[in-house]
């Protein structure tokens, strides 16, 4: 359980960083040129996956804390 928690926490952090970078990229590209719909869909999917992984990680950590 400890290894899974570490992996999920690391994955959540990396995904949150990726979403932040991608969001800033879209914001700067919108001002200078049109962003393709494929890029926007990819970033939306990345955001949804990030939220799901983060909620799973929080749930695992909560379950671990309640069990201890």
Secondary structure by P-SEA (a helix, b strand, c coil): caaaaaaaaaaaaaaaaaaaaaaaaaaaaaacccccaaaaaaaaaaaaaaaaaaaaaaaaaaaaaaac
